[in-house]
Amino acid sequence: MAGFDNAVFAVILYAVLALGAWATVDAIIRPAAGYVATGKLSKPAWVAITAIATLVVYAFGVLSFLGLPAIVAIIVYLVDVRPALRGLQSGNSSW
């Protein structure tokens, strides 16, 4: 049963690393003015947050003391900041 557990944790680790890499690349390609226009942190801040979070997950693992907040940071970018930036670029606004 330990082999199955290790396989599940490996899949979760690689999935989180892929999400972190995607979030970092997405933060890099978005225009800096969009971050200011949506009232979020600046572009360098989000690039640093997502990149450091991905490195922390890689270095310490998913279920470590630092890994869980790193996953939260990646998820916050993907579910809060990214949709706001995409909505701004496509002209969709809830206001």
Backbone bond lengths (Angstrom), bond angles and torsions (degrees), N, CA, C in turn:
res aa  C-N    CA-C-N  psi(-1)  N-CA   C-N-CA  omega(-1)  CA-C   N-CA-C  phi
1 M - - - 1.441 - - 1.523 111.44 -
2 A 1.307 117.82 -23.99 1.461 120.36 179.67 1.526 110.85 -66.25
3 G 1.317 117.97 -31.29 1.455 121.07 178.08 1.516 111.67 -65.18
4 F 1.335 116.04 -39.52 1.459 120.24 178.37 1.524 110.81 -65.96
5 D 1.331 116.50 -43.58 1.465 120.61 178.59 1.527 110.97 -60.24
6 N 1.311 116.45 -43.71 1.458 119.98 179.19 1.523 111.34 -63.84
7 A 1.317 116.61 -37.68 1.462 120.04 178.77 1.529 110.86 -66.24
8 V 1.332 116.84 -41.53 1.463 120.33 179.06 1.528 110.33 -63.84
9 F 1.326 117.43 -44.85 1.463 120.31 178.89 1.527 111.49 -64.65
10 A 1.334 117.49 -35.28 1.461 120.27 177.54 1.528 110.78 -65.98
11 V 1.327 117.21 -41.61 1.467 120.62 178.08 1.524 110.46 -63.32
12 I 1.325 116.63 -43.33 1.465 120.47 178.76 1.526 110.40 -63.72
13 L 1.321 117.12 -43.64 1.463 121.03 179.28 1.517 111.09 -59.79
14 Y 1.330 117.65 -48.43 1.459 120.48 -178.56 1.530 111.39 -66.92
15 A 1.321 117.56 -34.41 1.464 120.49 177.25 1.526 110.72 -65.44
16 V 1.332 117.01 -43.69 1.468 120.34 179.32 1.527 110.70 -67.51
17 L 1.326 117.28 -38.24 1.464 119.55 177.10 1.523 110.99 -64.32
18 A 1.328 117.03 -39.37 1.467 120.40 177.67 1.525 110.75 -65.37
19 L 1.338 117.50 -42.65 1.460 120.63 177.36 1.530 111.23 -62.82
20 G 1.328 116.26 -40.79 1.463 120.26 178.88 1.520 112.29 -64.61
21 A 1.333 116.11 -41.55 1.467 119.67 178.04 1.527 110.29 -65.66
22 W 1.332 116.37 -41.11 1.464 120.69 178.51 1.528 110.56 -63.06
23 A 1.333 116.86 -43.82 1.458 120.61 179.90 1.525 110.79 -63.93
24 T 1.321 117.34 -40.16 1.462 120.81 179.97 1.518 111.11 -65.37
25 V 1.325 116.82 -47.16 1.468 120.08 179.30 1.527 110.30 -63.87
26 D 1.318 117.20 -40.48 1.458 120.27 178.61 1.524 110.98 -63.91
27 A 1.320 117.32 -40.11 1.464 120.41 178.04 1.524 111.18 -65.24
28 I 1.314 116.92 -31.94 1.461 120.42 179.63 1.522 111.56 -71.96
29 I 1.332 117.77 -39.93 1.467 119.62 -173.18 1.525 113.72 -82.72
30 R 1.314 118.80 -14.07 1.471 120.61 179.07 1.525 109.87 -76.40
31 P 1.326 118.28 143.70 1.472 120.64 -179.63 1.534 111.43 -68.14
32 A 1.307 115.40 143.48 1.465 121.17 -176.92 1.521 112.44 -63.89
33 A 1.316 117.42 -31.94 1.461 120.38 -178.98 1.522 111.72 -65.72
34 G 1.321 117.16 -27.20 1.455 120.51 -180.00 1.510 112.95 -65.86
35 Y 1.312 116.53 -36.07 1.462 120.42 178.96 1.520 110.88 -63.67
36 V 1.314 116.39 -42.01 1.459 121.08 179.80 1.528 109.99 -69.16
37 A 1.327 116.05 -41.26 1.461 120.36 -177.37 1.528 112.28 -65.68
38 T 1.318 117.11 -31.18 1.459 119.99 179.74 1.520 112.77 -89.00
39 G 1.318 117.51 -4.29 1.462 120.64 177.63 1.515 113.85 78.73
40 K 1.317 116.60 22.76 1.463 120.96 178.72 1.524 109.49 -96.70
41 L 1.316 116.12 178.15 1.461 119.83 173.49 1.525 109.42 -61.18
42 S 1.316 116.66 165.65 1.457 120.51 -177.18 1.529 111.20 -69.99
43 K 1.323 114.95 165.19 1.462 120.96 179.62 1.527 111.83 -59.60
44 P 1.348 119.93 -48.33 1.467 118.44 178.95 1.529 112.96 -59.95
45 A 1.316 116.81 -33.54 1.459 119.72 179.04 1.530 110.75 -65.51
46 W 1.334 117.78 -46.29 1.460 119.80 -179.01 1.523 112.09 -70.58
47 V 1.323 117.40 -34.14 1.466 119.24 175.52 1.523 109.15 -63.55
48 A 1.321 116.99 -44.63 1.467 120.61 179.33 1.525 111.72 -65.21
49 I 1.335 117.12 -42.75 1.465 120.47 -179.22 1.517 110.80 -61.31
50 T 1.332 117.12 -48.61 1.462 119.21 -177.58 1.527 112.09 -69.36
51 A 1.334 117.34 -37.96 1.460 120.05 179.46 1.529 111.29 -67.73
52 I 1.317 116.98 -45.06 1.470 120.19 179.28 1.520 110.58 -66.28
53 A 1.317 117.13 -39.01 1.466 120.26 178.36 1.523 110.86 -62.41
54 T 1.309 117.02 -41.27 1.468 120.54 177.96 1.522 110.89 -64.81
55 L 1.312 117.03 -42.23 1.471 120.24 177.94 1.529 112.00 -65.71
56 V 1.314 117.03 -36.85 1.470 120.74 178.46 1.526 110.04 -64.97
57 V 1.324 116.83 -43.54 1.474 119.82 178.19 1.517 109.83 -63.25
58 Y 1.327 117.28 -40.47 1.461 120.82 178.99 1.534 111.16 -64.66
59 A 1.320 116.76 -41.56 1.469 120.41 -175.31 1.522 113.26 -79.24
60 F 1.332 117.66 -39.37 1.457 120.17 -171.84 1.519 114.33 -109.04
61 G 1.312 117.87 -15.06 1.452 120.06 -179.79 1.511 112.40 98.42
62 V 1.321 114.31 174.18 1.453 120.85 -174.09 1.522 111.86 -78.25
63 L 1.299 117.95 -42.56 1.458 121.43 -173.56 1.523 113.40 -100.04
64 S 1.310 116.90 27.24 1.460 119.63 178.19 1.521 110.05 -88.06
65 F 1.323 114.91 173.24 1.463 121.50 179.29 1.520 111.54 -60.60
66 L 1.316 117.64 -35.85 1.456 121.49 179.14 1.523 112.55 -94.76
67 G 1.319 117.26 -19.02 1.453 121.06 -177.34 1.516 113.53 -68.73
68 L 1.316 116.89 -40.36 1.464 119.82 -178.54 1.535 112.88 -65.62
69 P 1.347 119.62 -45.94 1.480 118.16 175.03 1.536 112.59 -63.57
70 A 1.318 116.84 -31.31 1.463 119.85 177.49 1.528 110.49 -65.42
71 I 1.325 116.53 -41.04 1.462 120.29 177.37 1.525 110.13 -63.98
72 V 1.314 117.04 -40.25 1.464 120.81 178.20 1.527 110.09 -61.70
73 A 1.322 118.15 -41.49 1.466 121.41 179.42 1.524 111.06 -62.65
74 I 1.324 116.95 -42.10 1.468 120.74 178.34 1.530 110.27 -63.97
75 I 1.323 116.27 -43.71 1.462 120.41 -178.95 1.529 110.87 -66.19
76 V 1.336 117.82 -38.91 1.469 120.78 178.24 1.524 110.08 -60.32
77 Y 1.324 117.02 -42.66 1.466 118.41 178.22 1.526 110.27 -62.49
78 L 1.325 116.93 -46.22 1.463 119.92 -173.99 1.525 113.82 -70.58
79 V 1.327 118.62 -31.80 1.467 119.49 -176.37 1.535 113.79 -102.62
80 D 1.316 118.35 -12.02 1.459 119.99 -179.14 1.530 111.97 -117.96
81 V 1.296 117.42 -55.82 1.466 120.90 -173.65 1.523 111.19 -75.33
82 R 1.317 117.53 -48.27 1.468 120.99 -176.92 1.525 112.34 -59.30
83 P 1.342 119.85 -47.89 1.472 117.91 178.25 1.533 113.10 -61.74
84 A 1.325 117.30 -34.98 1.465 119.72 177.97 1.523 110.71 -65.43
85 L 1.317 116.69 -41.05 1.460 119.97 179.26 1.524 111.39 -69.23
86 R 1.313 116.78 -39.49 1.468 120.32 178.63 1.521 110.67 -66.67
87 G 1.316 117.61 -39.90 1.457 120.91 178.21 1.510 111.95 -64.55
88 L 1.312 116.32 -35.49 1.460 120.92 178.58 1.523 110.83 -68.21
89 Q 1.339 116.88 -40.93 1.448 120.59 -178.57 1.519 112.36 -69.86
90 S 1.337 117.13 -36.80 1.464 118.98 -177.62 1.519 112.18 -87.23
91 G 1.314 117.53 -4.23 1.448 121.07 178.20 1.513 113.50 87.57
92 N 1.311 118.01 0.87 1.461 120.63 177.84 1.512 108.46 -81.94
93 S 1.284 116.68 127.34 1.450 120.91 179.18 1.506 109.24 -140.56
94 S 1.310 115.64 140.93 1.454 119.40 179.33 1.527 111.47 -82.08
95 W 1.332 117.31 -3.17 1.463 120.17 -178.18 1.494 108.57 -94.04
